[in-house]
């Protein structure tokens, strides 16, 4: 519960910091899907899987944004006779920094944040809800003359479970908005 309180505090601070400039910012939202690659201890337990998600970024002046993501992923267990899968549902609040202006045809962005994840390892093992941390990068390509962008990204994520669930999602998505 103490960790959930820290996540909620971080999200609240991001919202409070954004309030004075809300009339000046823009909102982009979108969906994504891709591969989830387990790394470290998680890689010894599970095979590569899939991930799907949705998110939104509120862009502040100066190429800085506040992002919220929700995701769902599944990876199958490894090993002879292994059955079942690991399912991870979660969300992350991040700070995003774009290295190019919004008008650029391709926009490189870096991100880092904190999240909260529910892990279901299957096989009768109790579900867990834990804090996670992540950092990564993405490139957003303009599609045509409108505001739609194709986004390709990845983010190393570490969830604080007993087996340290570390994973790297590689996603492709579309974003809309200003």
N, C-alpha and C positions, 0 to 999 in steps of 0.2 A: 504494500500500500504506500510505503514511503516513496518508492520509485515512481508510482503513478502520480503522486503529488508533484514530484520534480518535473515530470513530463508536462503536466497541466500548467505548472508555473512557467515553463519555457514557452509554451504556446501562448499563454496569457501575456507574457512580456513582448512577444512578437506582435500580437494584436495591438497592445497599448502603444508600442513604438510606431506602428503603421497608422494609427488613427489621425494624427495631425495632418498627414499628407494624403489622405484617402481621396480627396477630390482631384488630386493630380495624377494618380496612378491608373494603371490599366489591368484588366483581369483576362487571363488566358486559361482555358480549361481543355481537357482532352482525355483520350483513352490510349492504352498501350497493351501490348502482349509480346511475349518472347520466351526465351529460355532461362531457366534458373540453374546455375552451376553451383553445386555444393563444393565447398573448399574446407581444408583442414580436417577436423574430426568428423564433420558432417559428410564429407566426401567418402569416408570409410564405411559409412552406414547406408547412404543412398546414392542412386544414379542421378544423372541430369534429368530435370523435369521442366515444367512450364510455369509461367506466371502471367497474370492478367491484372490490369489496374486502371485506375482513374485518378485524376488529380487536377489541381488548379494552382496557378501562380499569380499572385498579386504583385505587379511590378511597380516599384517605387521609383522616383526620379534617381538617375545616376546608375542605371544598369544593375540595381539590386532588387531582389524579389523575395517574397515570403511564399513558400510552397507547402501545400498539403497533399499527401498521396495516400490512397487506400489500395491494398493489393491482396490477391489470393494466389497461392501457389501450391503445387503438388509435386512430390518427387517419390519414385518407387524405391523400396528397400532393396539393397544389394545382397548377394550371397546365394549359395545353393539352397533351394527350397524356401527362400525368403518370400513372404507375401506381405501385402499391405503397402501403405505409403505414409509419408509425412505431409501434413497439410499445415500451411502457415497462412494465417489471416492477420493483417496488421495495417498500421498507418504510421506515417512519418511526417513530422513538421521540419522543414528545412529552410535554410537561407541559401539563396541562389545568387550567383554573380555572373553576369554576361560579359564576355571579353570583347564583344563587338556591339555596335548599336542595333536597335530593333530594325532599322532600315536595311541592314546588311543581308545579302542573299543567303548566307550561311552564318549562323550565330553559335559560337562555342560558349558553353556555360559550365561552371563548376558549382557543386552543391555539397552541403554538409548538414546533418541534422540528427534529431533524436526521434525515436518512435516507440510504439508499444505493439507487441505481437502476441497472438495466441497460437500455440504450437500443439498440434495433435499428432503424436508419433504413431498412433494406432496400436494394435495388438494388446489392448486392455491397459495401456500405460495412461496414467492420468494426464489430462490436458494441462498445459502450463501457460500462464500469461507473464511475459517478461519485457523488460526494456531492451531496446536495440539502438545501435548507433550506425550511421552510414555516411559515406562520402563518395562522390563520383563526378562524372562528366557526361555531357550530352552535346549533340550538334543538332540545331534546328534549321532545316532547309525550307526556304519559301517555295510554295507551290503556286505558280501562276501569279496573277496580279492581285488576288484577294489576300486575306489575312491567314489562311490555312497554312500550317507548317507540318512537315514530316520531321519527326524527332527520333533520333537514334541515340540511345544512352545506356549507361551502365553505372552501377553504384555498389561498392563493396559494403556489405551489411554484416554486422555482428550482433547476434541476439544472446543475451546473458543467461543461457541455460546451463545445466550441469555438463552437457557435452559441447558447449560453445558452438551454436549453430551459426557458422559463417557461410555466406553465400554471395554470389555475384549474379544478379539478373542482367541479361542483355536484352533490351526491349526496343521495339519499333512502335511508334504511335503517331497520332494526329492531334494537333492542337488548334483551337479556334479562339476567336475573340480579338481584342485590339492589341 
